[in-house]
Amino acid sequence: MSIQEPVTQAAINLLFLEARTHSAWLDRPVDDALLRRIYETARMAPTGGNMQPMRVVFVKSAAAKARLKPTLAPGNVDKTMAAPVTAIIATDLEFYEQAPKLFPGRDMKSGLVSMPAEKRERMAFQNSSLQGAYMMIAARAFGLDCGPMGGFDNAKVDAEFFADGKWKSNFLLNLGYGDYAKVFPRNPRLDFDEACRIE
């Protein structure tokens, strides 16, 4: 398929129309090799200056799950502990250190370092969010289901997993094989005219 050709309806269904946010999971492990393939695909997301500030911790082991559990909002504990994997989608506040590798044709690092910290951190947060969305699409493309969520204590996650302060948690993404028998009915979405303008 060339890049000019539209994707199939089956692909649209898989990635968007039939994909759901999952809270219940089948007892089926996710292989580390699959997580690597998902990241290697998601890293192709567009980012400002190709700076790629997203960092990911895949929480799989019982020990790591025990560390994550106290950071979760009560309503998110059971579904997160049951998920085969929880990806902590994080932002590297020192993403500019990778600039010479990621944009070798230009001195991006100097400009980023001299930028006001608040502007630089906003850039990092926006782009790691964009990359995290691509991570969800890649996971679905490789046959996994997703349960993204923000119901956790960022400060506690950061203290537990990113003690040096260089990375900051953005959102959590439960990954695995969802139990479609336990999916809630889909809620409405806004129509085009409610959410968009063409000017």
N, C-alpha and C positions, 0 to 999 in steps of 0.2 A: 504494500500500500504506500503510495506516495504521500507526502505531507499535505498535498493539495486535495486529496480525496477525503470525503466525510467519513467519520467512523460509522460502524454499523449500529442499527437500533439495539442489537443485543449488547453492544459495548456501552451505549448510553444507559440502558436498563441496569447493567451490572454496576456501573460506577455511580449512577445518580438516581434513576427513577425507582428501582427496586431495592437499592441500598438503604439500610436502616441503621439507626443508632441502637446498639445492643447493650443490654444490662444482664442478660443471662447467657451462659457459655456452656458449650459441650466440653466434656472432659477429654480433650484432645490437645496434645502439646503442639507448640509451634517451634519448628526447627531453627537453630541459629543461622543456618545457611539461608533460610528464607528471609530472616530479618536483614541479613546483609544485602540480599537482592532488592528488597524493598528500599533500603536506604540508597543503594547505588542507583536506583531509578529516581527516587524522590530528589536526589541532589541535583538533578537537572532543572529544578525549578528556577525561574528567573529571579534574580536578586539585584538590588542596587549595586552597581560596580562589580558585580559577580562576587560579592563579599561573603555570602553563605554563612550567616551568623548562627544558624540553628545548630544546636548540639543535642544529642539524644542519649539518655540512659535507659536501656531496656531492662526493666525490673522483672526477673524471672524466678530467681531462687527463693526458697522459703525464708532465708535470712534477709534478703533484700526486701521481700514483701513485708516482713515484720518491722523493718525500719520505715517503710512507707505508710503502714497502717495508721499510726497515730496522727498523721498529717491530714487524714481524710475527713471530710464532713460525714456525720453519722449515716446519712442516706447513701453514701457512696462506698461504704466499707465492704459490704458483702459482695457487690458486683465486681469491685476491684480485686478483692482477694480471690474471687473465683476465676477471674480472667487469666488465661495462660501467661500473658505478658502485659505489663503496663509500661508504655513508653513515656518517660518524662521529656516533653519537648521543652528545651531550654534555649536561652539566648546567651551567647558568649559576648560579654561586654568588652572584651579585648579582641574582638574579631579582626580588627585592623592589623594585628600581628601576622595574619595570613595573607595580607594584601600583596606582598611581592610574589608569592606563589600563584595567587588567584587572578592577578591582573599584571602579568610580567611586563607588558608593554608600556606601563605608565606608573609614575610614583603616586599611587593612591594613598599610601600610608601617611605621608606627610600631611596631606589635606585632612584626612580623618582625625589624626592626632591633634591638629590645631583647631578642629571644629569644637564648638561648645559641647560639653559632655551631654547635656540634656538633648540636644539635636542628634548627636551620635547614638545615644541610647534609644531614642525613638526610631531612628533608622534601623537599628539592630532588631528591635521588637517587631516592627512592621514586617521586616524581611524574614525573621524566624517564624512568624505567624503564617506567612505565605508558604514557606517551606513545609511547615507542619500540615497545612492543607494538602500540599502535594503528597506528603507522607500518607495521608488517609487515602487519597486516590490510588497511589501505588499499592497500598495494602489491599484495597478492594480488587485491583487488577490482578493481584497474585492469589486471590481466593480467600483472603481473610476478611473478617468483619471488624467493625470499629465501634468504639464507645468513647468519643471525646468528652471531656468534662473539665470544668473549672472549679468544682466544689472541693477545694482543699486549701490548706494553709500554705501559701507560697513561702513565707518566711521559715516555716518548719521544714519544708522540703529542701529549701536552699541550705539551711543549717545542717541537715542530715546528709545531703548528697553533694553539696557544692560548698564545702566549708571555707575554701579559699576566697570566695566571693566573686570569682571571675565569671561564673555562669549563674544565670537566674532562671528559675522555672517560669514557663509561659502557660502551658496547659498539660493535662494528662490525657493519654490516648490508650485506652484498653484495646488489646488486640487478641484475636483468637477466632474460633469458629462459633458463631452465635447460634443460640437456640431459637429458631424462627417460630417455634410454637409459643414462645413467651414474649414476643414482640408486641408492644402496645400499638393500638390503631394509630395510623399516621394523622397528625394534626394538620390543619390547613396551612397553606403558604399564601403569601400576598400575591395578588395578580400584578401583571406588568404595570398597569395604570396606577396601582396603589404605591408602587415602589420605584418607578422609573419615569424619567422624562427624556424626550429626544429634543434637543434644541439646535 
